[in-house]
Amino acid sequence: MSTTTAAAKRAQAKIEYDAFLAMCPSRQLLDRISDKWVGLILCALSGGGPPGPAEPRAMRFSELSRQLTGVSQKMLTQTLRSLERDGLLTRTVTPTVPVTVSYELTDLGLSLHHLMRGLKDWAETHMDEVLAHRAEHDARTT
């Protein structure tokens, strides 16, 4: 049985994208998309926010900020930039006075949205059960 060096494992991870390997780039992507703001931004841009149209649409920064209560301007800016860098959304600047900037999901972002929307829906559907289990657990441990 031969042993594999760390360098060989890293090289193999780049070929196969095995997120269980520490150096695999897909692990960095998983870190990014597991952020709560990423999921909520993807859902918002897909029309999955408050009651309204359920179709993907472009949104301005201020619209996203209002919909995602609790997100700071800095965090929203950083998250939007990282999503644009990863090709999950596009940023469009319209030369108006003042300048209008809008964000819209790409096809890649839309494909990820379907997964994230499922997680959001699951959390909303099962929150009562989770809260009951937490209360039961806390009662046992105190």
ChimeraX attribute file (.defattr): number of C-alpha atoms within 10 A of each C-alpha:
attribute: neighborCount
match mode: 1-to-1
recipient: residues
	/A:1	3
	/A:2	4
	/A:3	6
	/A:4	8
	/A:5	9
	/A:6	10
	/A:7	10
	/A:8	11
	/A:9	15
	/A:10	18
	/A:11	14
	/A:12	15
	/A:13	19
	/A:14	16
	/A:15	10
	/A:16	11
	/A:17	16
	/A:18	16
	/A:19	16
	/A:20	10
	/A:21	15
	/A:22	13
	/A:23	19
	/A:24	20
	/A:25	15
	/A:26	18
	/A:27	15
	/A:28	12
	/A:29	12
	/A:30	11
	/A:31	9
	/A:32	17
	/A:33	17
	/A:34	11
	/A:35	11
	/A:36	11
	/A:37	18
	/A:38	19
	/A:39	19
	/A:40	20
	/A:41	25
	/A:42	27
	/A:43	24
	/A:44	26
	/A:45	25
	/A:46	23
	/A:47	17
	/A:48	19
	/A:49	17
	/A:50	9
	/A:51	7
	/A:52	8
	/A:53	11
	/A:54	14
	/A:55	11
	/A:56	18
	/A:57	14
	/A:58	21
	/A:59	19
	/A:60	15
	/A:61	17
	/A:62	12
	/A:63	13
	/A:64	20
	/A:65	17
	/A:66	10
	/A:67	15
	/A:68	16
	/A:69	8
	/A:70	10
	/A:71	14
	/A:72	11
	/A:73	12
	/A:74	9
	/A:75	12
	/A:76	18
	/A:77	13
	/A:78	12
	/A:79	18
	/A:80	21
	/A:81	15
	/A:82	16
	/A:83	20
	/A:84	18
	/A:85	11
	/A:86	14
	/A:87	14
	/A:88	20
	/A:89	24
	/A:90	19
	/A:91	17
	/A:92	13
	/A:93	11
	/A:94	11
	/A:95	9
	/A:96	8
	/A:97	6
	/A:98	7
	/A:99	8
	/A:100	12
	/A:101	16
	/A:102	17
	/A:103	20
	/A:104	22
	/A:105	27
	/A:106	15
	/A:107	12
	/A:108	12
	/A:109	20
	/A:110	19
	/A:111	12
	/A:112	17
	/A:113	25
	/A:114	13
	/A:115	13
	/A:116	21
	/A:117	18
	/A:118	12
	/A:119	13
	/A:120	15
	/A:121	11
	/A:122	11
	/A:123	13
	/A:124	10
	/A:125	11
	/A:126	10
	/A:127	12
	/A:128	11
	/A:129	11
	/A:130	12
	/A:131	11
	/A:132	11
	/A:133	12
	/A:134	12
	/A:135	12
	/A:136	11
	/A:137	11
	/A:138	10
	/A:139	9
	/A:140	8
	/A:141	7
	/A:142	5
